[in-house]
Amino acid sequence: MARHKDYLSPFEWELMNIIWDMKETPTVKHVLKIGYPNGEKAYTTVQTIMNILVDKGFLRKEKFGPINIYKPLRKREEAVKKETSIFVDKVFDGSFQKMASFMFGSRDLTDEEIVHVKKLIRQKEKERGEHADD
C-alpha cells in the first residue's frame, strides 16, 4: 500500500511531536533519550520511522560524519491542519458543519468548554468582519 505523504501514522505523530518539542536538531539517539528514556523503543525502529518521515517530506536528514541529524521541514500546525482536512474530507464529506454537529452532539460539554467555543466563534466573526447579531 502506498504511503500518503500528508498522513502520519500514530507512531509517526509520536515521533514528530517529540522532534517538534525538542530545542535542538535531533539524532535518533536524542529522540530515543527524550522520548523513550526507559528503552521502550528500539534504535532501529525509531531510525526506520524517522527515515520514512524523510521520505514523506516531514524531516530532512543531513549526514555529519557517521551521524545523521534530522530537521523538521513542516511545522506542527501545518501537519495538524492537513491531517484534520483529510479526516473531515474522509469522515464528514468535507463538511466542517457536519463535523461540528457530530462533535457537539457526541458528548456533554462543560461550561468552560462552551465559553471557549463561543469565544472562538466571536473571534472568527471579528476576523471576517461579521457580527453575531446579524
N, CA, C and O atoms as CSV, one atom per row, in Angstrom:
chain,resi,resn,atom,element,x,y,z
A,1,MET,N,N,0.842,-1.176,0.000
A,1,MET,CA,C,0.000,0.000,0.000
A,1,MET,C,C,0.892,1.246,0.000
A,1,MET,O,O,1.840,1.337,0.780
A,2,ALA,N,N,0.585,2.193,-0.871
A,2,ALA,CA,C,1.368,3.424,-0.957
A,2,ALA,C,C,1.134,4.300,0.267
A,2,ALA,O,O,0.027,4.365,0.802
A,3,ARG,N,N,2.184,4.963,0.691
A,3,ARG,CA,C,2.077,5.864,1.839
A,3,ARG,C,C,1.500,7.189,1.380
A,3,ARG,O,O,1.912,7.739,0.358
A,4,HIS,N,N,0.555,7.692,2.134
A,4,HIS,CA,C,0.030,9.023,1.867
A,4,HIS,C,C,1.025,10.024,2.438
A,4,HIS,O,O,1.336,9.974,3.628
A,5,LYS,N,N,1.518,10.916,1.622
A,5,LYS,CA,C,2.578,11.844,2.026
A,5,LYS,C,C,2.156,12.796,3.141
A,5,LYS,O,O,3.003,13.251,3.910
A,6,ASP,N,N,0.864,13.106,3.244
A,6,ASP,CA,C,0.412,14.068,4.251
A,6,ASP,C,C,-0.149,13.405,5.497
A,6,ASP,O,O,-0.461,14.084,6.475
A,7,TYR,N,N,-0.279,12.097,5.471
A,7,TYR,CA,C,-0.875,11.376,6.589
A,7,TYR,C,C,0.231,10.773,7.452
A,7,TYR,O,O,1.176,10.172,6.942
A,8,LEU,N,N,0.098,10.942,8.758
A,8,LEU,CA,C,1.054,10.344,9.679
A,8,LEU,C,C,0.387,9.233,10.471
A,8,LEU,O,O,-0.744,9.390,10.932
A,9,SER,N,N,1.074,8.120,10.630
A,9,SER,CA,C,0.587,7.036,11.486
A,9,SER,C,C,0.685,7.506,12.937
A,9,SER,O,O,1.358,8.498,13.216
A,10,PRO,N,N,0.028,6.811,13.861
A,10,PRO,CA,C,0.144,7.213,15.270
A,10,PRO,C,C,1.598,7.271,15.764
A,10,PRO,O,O,1.959,8.189,16.500
A,11,PHE,N,N,2.424,6.314,15.371
A,11,PHE,CA,C,3.824,6.328,15.812
A,11,PHE,C,C,4.602,7.472,15.163
A,11,PHE,O,O,5.467,8.075,15.797
A,12,GLU,N,N,4.293,7.769,13.895
A,12,GLU,CA,C,4.932,8.897,13.236
A,12,GLU,C,C,4.571,10.208,13.935
A,12,GLU,O,O,5.426,11.077,14.103
A,13,TRP,N,N,3.297,10.356,14.345
A,13,TRP,CA,C,2.882,11.539,15.111
A,13,TRP,C,C,3.664,11.615,16.421
A,13,TRP,O,O,4.132,12.682,16.819
A,14,GLU,N,N,3.796,10.484,17.071
A,14,GLU,CA,C,4.520,10.430,18.343
A,14,GLU,C,C,5.947,10.949,18.166
A,14,GLU,O,O,6.417,11.775,18.948
A,15,LEU,N,N,6.624,10.460,17.135
A,15,LEU,CA,C,7.998,10.897,16.889
A,15,LEU,C,C,8.061,12.365,16.486
A,15,LEU,O,O,8.928,13.101,16.957
A,16,MET,N,N,7.150,12.793,15.620
A,16,MET,CA,C,7.166,14.187,15.201
A,16,MET,C,C,6.890,15.112,16.380
A,16,MET,O,O,7.500,16.178,16.475
A,17,ASN,N,N,5.989,14.732,17.275
A,17,ASN,CA,C,5.730,15.566,18.453
A,17,ASN,C,C,6.969,15.677,19.334
A,17,ASN,O,O,7.252,16.743,19.881
A,18,ILE,N,N,7.706,14.579,19.472
A,18,ILE,CA,C,8.967,14.625,20.227
A,18,ILE,C,C,9.940,15.590,19.547
A,18,ILE,O,O,10.559,16.428,20.203
A,19,ILE,N,N,10.064,15.462,18.241
A,19,ILE,CA,C,11.002,16.290,17.480
A,19,ILE,C,C,10.582,17.757,17.511
A,19,ILE,O,O,11.417,18.635,17.728
A,20,TRP,N,N,9.285,18.031,17.294
A,20,TRP,CA,C,8.819,19.424,17.327
A,20,TRP,C,C,9.066,20.065,18.690
A,20,TRP,O,O,9.337,21.263,18.767
A,21,ASP,N,N,8.978,19.286,19.760
A,21,ASP,CA,C,9.180,19.825,21.108
A,21,ASP,C,C,10.648,20.017,21.476
A,21,ASP,O,O,10.956,20.731,22.430
A,22,MET,N,N,11.545,19.394,20.738
A,22,MET,CA,C,12.975,19.489,21.036
A,22,MET,C,C,13.519,20.845,20.596
A,22,MET,O,O,13.121,21.371,19.556
A,23,LYS,N,N,14.407,21.395,21.371
A,23,LYS,CA,C,15.023,22.686,21.034
A,23,LYS,C,C,16.228,22.504,20.108
A,23,LYS,O,O,16.640,23.440,19.423
A,24,GLU,N,N,16.777,21.317,20.093
A,24,GLU,CA,C,17.965,21.056,19.285
A,24,GLU,C,C,17.596,20.248,18.046
A,24,GLU,O,O,16.498,19.700,17.951
A,25,THR,N,N,18.512,20.183,17.117
A,25,THR,CA,C,18.335,19.352,15.928
A,25,THR,C,C,18.643,17.916,16.325
A,25,THR,O,O,19.771,17.620,16.719
A,26,PRO,N,N,17.672,17.023,16.229
A,26,PRO,CA,C,17.846,15.694,16.824
A,26,PRO,C,C,18.567,14.679,15.939
A,26,PRO,O,O,18.592,14.764,14.712
A,27,THR,N,N,19.140,13.732,16.637
A,27,THR,CA,C,19.604,12.491,16.035
A,27,THR,C,C,18.647,11.410,16.538
A,27,THR,O,O,17.819,11.673,17.410
A,28,VAL,N,N,18.754,10.220,16.005
A,28,VAL,CA,C,17.935,9.112,16.503
A,28,VAL,C,C,18.203,8.905,17.988
A,28,VAL,O,O,17.280,8.676,18.770
A,29,LYS,N,N,19.467,8.989,18.366
A,29,LYS,CA,C,19.849,8.798,19.770
A,29,LYS,C,C,19.172,9.836,20.678
A,29,LYS,O,O,18.705,9.496,21.765
A,30,HIS,N,N,19.118,11.108,20.229
A,30,HIS,CA,C,18.450,12.154,21.010
A,30,HIS,C,C,16.961,11.865,21.167
A,30,HIS,O,O,16.399,12.015,22.252
A,31,VAL,N,N,16.336,11.453,20.079
A,31,VAL,CA,C,14.893,11.154,20.128
A,31,VAL,C,C,14.635,10.004,21.096
A,31,VAL,O,O,13.682,10.048,21.873
A,32,LEU,N,N,15.473,8.985,21.053
A,32,LEU,CA,C,15.325,7.864,21.995
A,32,LEU,C,C,15.490,8.324,23.436
A,32,LEU,O,O,14.721,7.925,24.311
A,33,LYS,N,N,16.494,9.163,23.684
A,33,LYS,CA,C,16.777,9.635,25.040
A,33,LYS,C,C,15.618,10.469,25.593
A,33,LYS,O,O,15.239,10.307,26.753
A,34,ILE,N,N,15.060,11.351,24.779
A,34,ILE,CA,C,13.971,12.233,25.215
A,34,ILE,C,C,12.632,11.505,25.252
A,34,ILE,O,O,11.890,11.604,26.229
A,35,GLY,N,N,12.327,10.771,24.178
A,35,GLY,CA,C,11.004,10.157,24.053
A,35,GLY,C,C,10.844,8.805,24.708
A,35,GLY,O,O,9.740,8.425,25.097
A,36,TYR,N,N,11.937,8.075,24.834
A,36,TYR,CA,C,11.856,6.704,25.343
A,36,TYR,C,C,13.021,6.440,26.301
A,36,TYR,O,O,13.863,5.580,26.043
A,37,PRO,N,N,13.061,7.183,27.401
A,37,PRO,CA,C,14.220,7.094,28.304
A,37,PRO,C,C,14.390,5.739,28.980
A,37,PRO,O,O,15.467,5.434,29.492
A,38,ASN,N,N,13.353,4.935,28.986
A,38,ASN,CA,C,13.432,3.615,29.618
A,38,ASN,C,C,13.560,2.492,28.598
A,38,ASN,O,O,13.295,1.331,28.908
A,39,GLY,N,N,13.967,2.842,27.378
A,39,GLY,CA,C,14.188,1.829,26.352
A,39,GLY,C,C,12.920,1.219,25.778
A,39,GLY,O,O,12.919,0.063,25.355
A,40,GLU,N,N,11.831,2.001,25.762
A,40,GLU,CA,C,10.548,1.470,25.279
A,40,GLU,C,C,10.547,1.168,23.775
A,40,GLU,O,O,9.740,0.364,23.309
A,41,LYS,N,N,11.431,1.796,23.028
A,41,LYS,CA,C,11.525,1.563,21.582
A,41,LYS,C,C,12.963,1.234,21.219
A,41,LYS,O,O,13.906,1.700,21.859
A,42,ALA,N,N,13.110,0.429,20.187
A,42,ALA,CA,C,14.448,0.058,19.703
A,42,ALA,C,C,15.009,1.158,18.806
A,42,ALA,O,O,14.264,1.851,18.114
A,43,TYR,N,N,16.309,1.305,18.827
A,43,TYR,CA,C,17.008,2.283,17.992
A,43,TYR,C,C,16.617,2.103,16.528
A,43,TYR,O,O,16.275,3.072,15.850
A,44,THR,N,N,16.667,0.877,16.047
A,44,THR,CA,C,16.392,0.630,14.620
A,44,THR,C,C,14.946,0.954,14.256
A,44,THR,O,O,14.671,1.380,13.134
A,45,THR,N,N,14.024,0.757,15.190
A,45,THR,CA,C,12.615,1.086,14.931
A,45,THR,C,C,12.453,2.592,14.748
A,45,THR,O,O,11.819,3.045,13.795
A,46,VAL,N,N,13.029,3.358,15.665
A,46,VAL,CA,C,12.940,4.817,15.588
A,46,VAL,C,C,13.651,5.316,14.333
A,46,VAL,O,O,13.141,6.199,13.643
A,47,GLN,N,N,14.806,4.766,14.037
A,47,GLN,CA,C,15.550,5.159,12.847
A,47,GLN,C,C,14.742,4.892,11.574
A,47,GLN,O,O,14.691,5.739,10.682
A,48,THR,N,N,14.119,3.734,11.492
A,48,THR,CA,C,13.308,3.390,10.321
A,48,THR,C,C,12.166,4.379,10.133
A,48,THR,O,O,11.929,4.857,9.024
A,49,ILE,N,N,11.464,4.683,11.212
A,49,ILE,CA,C,10.321,5.599,11.111
A,49,ILE,C,C,10.796,7.012,10.785
A,49,ILE,O,O,10.142,7.718,10.018
A,50,MET,N,N,11.917,7.433,11.353
A,50,MET,CA,C,12.436,8.762,11.020
A,50,MET,C,C,12.833,8.838,9.546
A,50,MET,O,O,12.668,9.884,8.917
A,51,ASN,N,N,13.347,7.756,8.996
A,51,ASN,CA,C,13.674,7.739,7.567
A,51,ASN,C,C,12.416,7.737,6.705
A,51,ASN,O,O,12.416,8.313,5.617
A,52,ILE,N,N,11.356,7.105,7.169
A,52,ILE,CA,C,10.065,7.189,6.469
A,52,ILE,C,C,9.577,8.638,6.484
A,52,ILE,O,O,9.038,9.125,5.490
A,53,LEU,N,N,9.765,9.319,7.605
A,53,LEU,CA,C,9.368,10.728,7.704
A,53,LEU,C,C,10.191,11.605,6.763
A,53,LEU,O,O,9.707,12.633,6.288
A,54,VAL,N,N,11.432,11.202,6.494
A,54,VAL,CA,C,12.245,11.893,5.486
A,54,VAL,C,C,11.599,11.683,4.116
A,54,VAL,O,O,11.425,12.637,3.359
A,55,ASP,N,N,11.244,10.435,3.797
A,55,ASP,CA,C,10.613,10.111,2.510
A,55,ASP,C,C,9.304,10.869,2.317
A,55,ASP,O,O,8.968,11.254,1.197
A,56,LYS,N,N,8.569,11.085,3.397
A,56,LYS,CA,C,7.284,11.786,3.334
A,56,LYS,C,C,7.435,13.309,3.304
A,56,LYS,O,O,6.460,14.029,3.088
A,57,GLY,N,N,8.650,13.791,3.518
A,57,GLY,CA,C,8.884,15.230,3.480
A,57,GLY,C,C,8.642,15.950,4.796
A,57,GLY,O,O,8.539,17.176,4.814
A,58,PHE,N,N,8.551,15.214,5.895
A,58,PHE,CA,C,8.375,15.840,7.202
A,58,PHE,C,C,9.712,16.177,7.853
A,58,PHE,O,O,9.801,17.103,8.659
A,59,LEU,N,N,10.746,15.424,7.501
A,59,LEU,CA,C,12.079,15.648,8.042
A,59,LEU,C,C,13.094,15.721,6.902
A,59,LEU,O,O,12.875,15.181,5.818
A,60,ARG,N,N,14.200,16.399,7.171
A,60,ARG,CA,C,15.349,16.377,6.267
A,60,ARG,C,C,16.490,15.738,7.042
A,60,ARG,O,O,16.690,16.025,8.222
A,61,LYS,N,N,17.228,14.877,6.375
A,61,LYS,CA,C,18.350,14.181,7.013
A,61,LYS,C,C,19.657,14.739,6.448
A,61,LYS,O,O,19.853,14.807,5.235
A,62,GLU,N,N,20.543,15.134,7.365
A,62,GLU,CA,C,21.869,15.600,6.973
A,62,GLU,C,C,22.906,14.721,7.658
A,62,GLU,O,O,22.787,14.401,8.841
A,63,LYS,N,N,23.895,14.347,6.917
A,63,LYS,CA,C,24.939,13.469,7.450
A,63,LYS,C,C,26.141,14.306,7.882
A,63,LYS,O,O,26.671,15.096,7.102
A,64,PHE,N,N,26.563,14.124,9.126
A,64,PHE,CA,C,27.768,14.743,9.662
A,64,PHE,C,C,28.660,13.614,10.153
A,64,PHE,O,O,28.503,13.113,11.267
A,65,GLY,N,N,29.597,13.226,9.301
A,65,GLY,CA,C,30.425,12.055,9.612
A,65,GLY,C,C,29.528,10.834,9.696
A,65,GLY,O,O,28.735,10.579,8.790
A,66,PRO,N,N,29.649,10.081,10.773
A,66,PRO,CA,C,28.821,8.876,10.900
A,66,PRO,C,C,27.419,9.148,11.469
A,66,PRO,O,O,26.620,8.224,11.622
A,67,ILE,N,N,27.126,10.419,11.779
A,67,ILE,CA,C,25.875,10.751,12.468
A,67,ILE,C,C,24.886,11.404,11.503
A,67,ILE,O,O,25.248,12.296,10.735
A,68,ASN,N,N,23.638,10.951,11.551
A,68,ASN,CA,C,22.551,11.581,10.811
A,68,ASN,C,C,21.826,12.553,11.733
A,68,ASN,O,O,21.419,12.191,12.837
A,69,ILE,N,N,21.669,13.781,11.274
A,69,ILE,CA,C,20.909,14.790,12.007
A,69,ILE,C,C,19.648,15.066,11.205
A,69,ILE,O,O,19.687,15.194,9.981
A,70,TYR,N,N,18.526,15.156,11.917
A,70,TYR,CA,C,17.229,15.349,11.281
A,70,TYR,C,C,16.686,16.731,11.621
A,70,TYR,O,O,16.818,17.201,12.751
A,71,LYS,N,N,16.078,17.372,10.636
A,71,LYS,CA,C,15.461,18.682,10.842
A,71,LYS,C,C,14.015,18.628,10.357
A,71,LYS,O,O,13.742,18.119,9.270
A,72,PRO,N,N,13.092,19.150,11.159
A,72,PRO,CA,C,11.702,19.176,10.699
A,72,PRO,C,C,11.550,20.134,9.512
A,72,PRO,O,O,12.083,21.243,9.525
A,73,LEU,N,N,10.827,19.697,8.504
A,73,LEU,CA,C,10.552,20.526,7.335
A,73,LEU,C,C,9.155,21.135,7.392
A,73,LEU,O,O,8.868,22.111,6.699
A,74,ARG,N,N,8.303,20.566,8.205
A,74,ARG,CA,C,6.936,21.072,8.349
A,74,ARG,C,C,6.689,21.458,9.799
A,74,ARG,O,O,7.191,20.822,10.726
A,75,LYS,N,N,5.920,22.496,9.969
A,75,LYS,CA,C,5.526,22.917,11.316
A,75,LYS,C,C,4.368,22.034,11.792
A,75,LYS,O,O,3.598,21.503,10.992
A,76,ARG,N,N,4.269,21.895,13.099
A,76,ARG,CA,C,3.199,21.088,13.694
A,76,ARG,C,C,1.824,21.584,13.222
A,76,ARG,O,O,0.966,20.779,12.859
A,77,GLU,N,N,1.618,22.897,13.227
A,77,GLU,CA,C,0.324,23.471,12.850
A,77,GLU,C,C,-0.063,23.096,11.421
A,77,GLU,O,O,-1.227,22.816,11.134
A,78,GLU,N,N,0.928,23.095,10.529
A,78,GLU,CA,C,0.687,22.715,9.137
A,78,GLU,C,C,0.252,21.250,9.045
A,78,GLU,O,O,-0.675,20.912,8.308
A,79,ALA,N,N,0.928,20.393,9.797
A,79,ALA,CA,C,0.593,18.962,9.778
A,79,ALA,C,C,-0.796,18.714,10.372
A,79,ALA,O,O,-1.566,17.909,9.847
A,80,VAL,N,N,-1.107,19.406,11.462
A,80,VAL,CA,C,-2.431,19.248,12.086
A,80,VAL,C,C,-3.520,19.716,11.126
A,80,VAL,O,O,-4.542,19.049,10.963
A,81,LYS,N,N,-3.298,20.853,10.500
A,81,LYS,CA,C,-4.292,21.391,9.559
A,81,LYS,C,C,-4.535,20.421,8.400
A,81,LYS,O,O,-5.679,20.164,8.026
A,82,LYS,N,N,-3.456,19.888,7.840
A,82,LYS,CA,C,-3.578,18.971,6.699
A,82,LYS,C,C,-4.271,17.678,7.109
A,82,LYS,O,O,-5.157,17.193,6.406
A,83,GLU,N,N,-3.869,17.126,8.243
A,83,GLU,CA,C,-4.459,15.863,8.680
A,83,GLU,C,C,-5.923,16.047,9.071
A,83,GLU,O,O,-6.750,15.170,8.822
A,84,THR,N,N,-6.241,17.185,9.681
A,84,THR,CA,C,-7.635,17.466,10.014
A,84,THR,C,C,-8.467,17.559,8.753
A,84,THR,O,O,-9.585,17.047,8.703
A,85,SER,N,N,-7.930,18.205,7.741
A,85,SER,CA,C,-8.628,18.325,6.461
A,85,SER,C,C,-8.874,16.944,5.840
A,85,SER,O,O,-9.961,16.675,5.329
A,86,ILE,N,N,-7.871,16.080,5.888
A,86,ILE,CA,C,-8.027,14.712,5.362
A,86,ILE,C,C,-9.124,13.990,6.132
A,86,ILE,O,O,-9.966,13.320,5.533
A,87,PHE,N,N,-9.120,14.122,7.458
A,87,PHE,CA,C,-10.125,13.480,8.306
A,87,PHE,C,C,-11.528,14.000,8.000
A,87,PHE,O,O,-12.458,13.211,7.832
A,88,VAL,N,N,-11.684,15.315,7.926
A,88,VAL,CA,C,-13.002,15.907,7.653
A,88,VAL,C,C,-13.486,15.476,6.268
A,88,VAL,O,O,-14.665,15.162,6.102
A,89,ASP,N,N,-12.605,15.455,5.280
A,89,ASP,CA,C,-12.987,15.007,3.937
A,89,ASP,C,C,-13.444,13.552,3.954
A,89,ASP,O,O,-14.451,13.199,3.341
A,90,LYS,N,N,-12.697,12.719,4.658
A,90,LYS,CA,C,-12.980,11.282,4.662
A,90,LYS,C,C,-14.230,10.938,5.468
A,90,LYS,O,O,-15.057,10.146,5.018
A,91,VAL,N,N,-14.371,11.518,6.635
A,91,VAL,CA,C,-15.430,11.109,7.563
A,91,VAL,C,C,-16.696,11.952,7.428
A,91,VAL,O,O,-17.800,11.445,7.623
A,92,PHE,N,N,-16.543,13.241,7.095
A,92,PHE,CA,C,-17.694,14.148,7.087
A,92,PHE,C,C,-17.923,14.792,5.723
A,92,PHE,O,O,-18.483,15.885,5.640
A,93,ASP,N,N,-17.496,14.129,4.666
A,93,ASP,CA,C,-17.672,14.632,3.298
A,93,ASP,C,C,-17.169,16.060,3.136
A,93,ASP,O,O,-17.722,16.835,2.356
A,94,GLY,N,N,-16.127,16.400,3.868
A,94,GLY,CA,C,-15.533,17.724,3.747
A,94,GLY,C,C,-16.300,18.832,4.444
A,94,GLY,O,O,-15.971,20.007,4.278
A,95,SER,N,N,-17.315,18.483,5.217
A,95,SER,CA,C,-18.162,19.500,5.849
A,95,SER,C,C,-17.759,19.742,7.307
A,95,SER,O,O,-17.889,18.868,8.164
A,96,PHE,N,N,-17.264,20.960,7.556
A,96,PHE,CA,C,-16.955,21.333,8.934
A,96,PHE,C,C,-18.230,21.358,9.772
A,96,PHE,O,O,-18.217,20.985,10.945
A,97,GLN,N,N,-19.324,21.796,9.169
A,97,GLN,CA,C,-20.606,21.861,9.888
A,97,GLN,C,C,-21.031,20.473,10.365
A,97,GLN,O,O,-21.462,20.316,11.507
A,98,LYS,N,N,-20.912,19.463,9.496
A,98,LYS,CA,C,-21.257,18.097,9.897
A,98,LYS,C,C,-20.354,17.616,11.031
A,98,LYS,O,O,-20.812,16.963,11.969
A,99,MET,N,N,-19.059,17.949,10.933
A,99,MET,CA,C,-18.134,17.535,11.977
A,99,MET,C,C,-18.475,18.221,13.297
A,99,MET,O,O,-18.511,17.574,14.343
A,100,ALA,N,N,-18.727,19.531,13.250
A,100,ALA,CA,C,-19.047,20.271,14.471
A,100,ALA,C,C,-20.344,19.748,15.087
A,100,ALA,O,O,-20.430,19.593,16.305
A,101,SER,N,N,-21.341,19.476,14.265
A,101,SER,CA,C,-22.614,18.935,14.777
A,101,SER,C,C,-22.390,17.600,15.468
A,101,SER,O,O,-22.943,17.345,16.538
A,102,PHE,N,N,-21.587,16.761,14.859
A,102,PHE,CA,C,-21.283,15.474,15.473
A,102,PHE,C,C,-20.551,15.658,16.796
A,102,PHE,O,O,-20.909,15.047,17.804
A,103,MET,N,N,-19.519,16.507,16.787
A,103,MET,CA,C,-18.712,16.709,17.988
A,103,MET,C,C,-19.551,17.268,19.135
A,103,MET,O,O,-19.432,16.813,20.273
A,104,PHE,N,N,-20.396,18.251,18.839
A,104,PHE,CA,C,-21.220,18.836,19.896
A,104,PHE,C,C,-22.268,17.851,20.395
A,104,PHE,O,O,-22.641,17.882,21.568
A,105,GLY,N,N,-22.741,16.985,19.519
A,105,GLY,CA,C,-23.771,16.024,19.912
A,105,GLY,C,C,-23.234,14.748,20.533
A,105,GLY,O,O,-23.993,13.972,21.114
A,106,SER,N,N,-21.938,14.526,20.418
A,106,SER,CA,C,-21.387,13.245,20.853
A,106,SER,C,C,-21.024,13.195,22.333
A,106,SER,O,O,-20.768,12.118,22.871
A,107,ARG,N,N,-21.002,14.353,22.996
A,107,ARG,CA,C,-20.677,14.361,24.423
A,107,ARG,C,C,-21.165,15.653,25.051
A,107,ARG,O,O,-21.437,16.639,24.365
A,108,ASP,N,N,-21.269,15.624,26.367
A,108,ASP,CA,C,-21.649,16.822,27.096
A,108,ASP,C,C,-20.437,17.736,27.215
A,108,ASP,O,O,-19.334,17.285,27.523
A,109,LEU,N,N,-20.651,19.013,26.970
A,109,LEU,CA,C,-19.585,19.995,27.109
A,109,LEU,C,C,-19.679,20.655,28.477
A,109,LEU,O,O,-20.771,20.902,28.989
A,110,THR,N,N,-18.540,20.930,29.050
A,110,THR,CA,C,-18.528,21.660,30.316
A,110,THR,C,C,-18.850,23.126,30.033
A,110,THR,O,O,-18.761,23.578,28.892
A,111,ASP,N,N,-19.222,23.859,31.072
A,111,ASP,CA,C,-19.476,25.295,30.913
A,111,ASP,C,C,-18.234,25.997,30.371
A,111,ASP,O,O,-18.336,26.896,29.536
A,112,GLU,N,N,-17.070,25.585,30.847
A,112,GLU,CA,C,-15.809,26.175,30.387
A,112,GLU,C,C,-15.592,25.924,28.894
A,112,GLU,O,O,-15.162,26.825,28.173
A,113,GLU,N,N,-15.883,24.721,28.431
A,113,GLU,CA,C,-15.733,24.398,27.009
A,113,GLU,C,C,-16.697,25.220,26.156
A,113,GLU,O,O,-16.328,25.694,25.081
A,114,ILE,N,N,-17.922,25.387,26.628
A,114,ILE,CA,C,-18.919,26.177,25.887
A,114,ILE,C,C,-18.457,27.628,25.779
A,114,ILE,O,O,-18.543,28.225,24.706
A,115,VAL,N,N,-17.971,28.197,26.873
A,115,VAL,CA,C,-17.469,29.573,26.859
A,115,VAL,C,C,-16.313,29.687,25.867
A,115,VAL,O,O,-16.242,30.653,25.107
A,116,HIS,N,N,-15.415,28.717,25.869
A,116,HIS,CA,C,-14.270,28.746,24.970
A,116,HIS,C,C,-14.712,28.664,23.503
A,116,HIS,O,O,-14.189,29.393,22.660
A,117,VAL,N,N,-15.654,27.796,23.199
A,117,VAL,CA,C,-16.139,27.661,21.819
A,117,VAL,C,C,-16.806,28.961,21.370
A,117,VAL,O,O,-16.589,29.407,20.244
A,118,LYS,N,N,-17.607,29.565,22.232
A,118,LYS,CA,C,-18.257,30.846,21.895
A,118,LYS,C,C,-17.205,31.917,21.621
A,118,LYS,O,O,-17.357,32.721,20.701
A,119,LYS,N,N,-16.144,31.928,22.415
A,119,LYS,CA,C,-15.062,32.893,22.216
A,119,LYS,C,C,-14.404,32.677,20.852
A,119,LYS,O,O,-14.114,33.641,20.143
A,120,LEU,N,N,-14.169,31.424,20.484
A,120,LEU,CA,C,-13.573,31.124,19.182
A,120,LEU,C,C,-14.471,31.588,18.038
A,120,LEU,O,O,-13.986,32.116,17.037
A,121,ILE,N,N,-15.772,31.391,18.187
A,121,ILE,CA,C,-16.718,31.820,17.146
A,121,ILE,C,C,-16.717,33.342,17.027
A,121,ILE,O,O,-16.686,33.881,15.920
A,122,ARG,N,N,-16.751,34.039,18.171
A,122,ARG,CA,C,-16.714,35.516,18.140
A,122,ARG,C,C,-15.415,36.007,17.483
A,122,ARG,O,O,-15.429,36.964,16.709
A,123,GLN,N,N,-14.315,35.356,17.794
A,123,GLN,CA,C,-13.032,35.731,17.205
A,123,GLN,C,C,-13.056,35.532,15.690
A,123,GLN,O,O,-12.573,36.384,14.944
A,124,LYS,N,N,-13.604,34.434,15.244
A,124,LYS,CA,C,-13.689,34.160,13.803
A,124,LYS,C,C,-14.598,35.170,13.120
A,124,LYS,O,O,-14.319,35.602,12.001
A,125,GLU,N,N,-15.686,35.549,13.789
A,125,GLU,CA,C,-16.585,36.556,13.224
A,125,GLU,C,C,-15.880,37.903,13.094
A,125,GLU,O,O,-16.064,38.606,12.100
A,126,LYS,N,N,-15.078,38.264,14.085
A,126,LYS,CA,C,-14.317,39.519,14.022
A,126,LYS,C,C,-13.336,39.492,12.858
A,126,LYS,O,O,-13.187,40.479,12.137
A,127,GLU,N,N,-12.671,38.361,12.682
A,127,GLU,CA,C,-11.710,38.230,11.582
A,127,GLU,C,C,-12.380,38.419,10.236
A,127,GLU,O,O,-11.780,38.961,9.308
A,128,ARG,N,N,-13.606,37.980,10.129
A,128,ARG,CA,C,-14.335,38.069,8.869
A,128,ARG,C,C,-15.137,39.354,8.760
A,128,ARG,O,O,-15.773,39.605,7.735
A,129,GLY,N,N,-15.114,40.181,9.819
A,129,GLY,CA,C,-15.846,41.437,9.806
A,129,GLY,C,C,-17.346,41.250,9.994
A,129,GLY,O,O,-18.142,42.094,9.583
A,130,GLU,N,N,-17.723,40.139,10.619
A,130,GLU,CA,C,-19.146,39.843,10.837
A,130,GLU,C,C,-19.514,40.155,12.276
A,130,GLU,O,O,-18.653,40.312,13.141
A,131,HIS,N,N,-20.793,40.240,12.503
A,131,HIS,CA,C,-21.319,40.473,13.843
A,131,HIS,C,C,-22.287,39.373,14.192
A,131,HIS,O,O,-23.075,38.930,13.357
A,132,ALA,N,N,-22.220,38.930,15.443
A,132,ALA,CA,C,-23.074,37.839,15.910
A,132,ALA,C,C,-24.548,38.215,15.865
A,132,ALA,O,O,-25.408,37.337,15.794
A,133,ASP,N,N,-24.853,39.521,15.906
A,133,ASP,CA,C,-26.256,39.944,15.942
A,133,ASP,C,C,-26.897,40.007,14.565
A,133,ASP,O,O,-28.106,40.223,14.477
A,134,ASP,N,N,-26.143,39.826,13.488
A,134,ASP,CA,C,-26.692,39.920,12.114
A,134,ASP,C,C,-27.592,38.766,11.798
A,134,ASP,O,O,-28.133,38.689,10.695
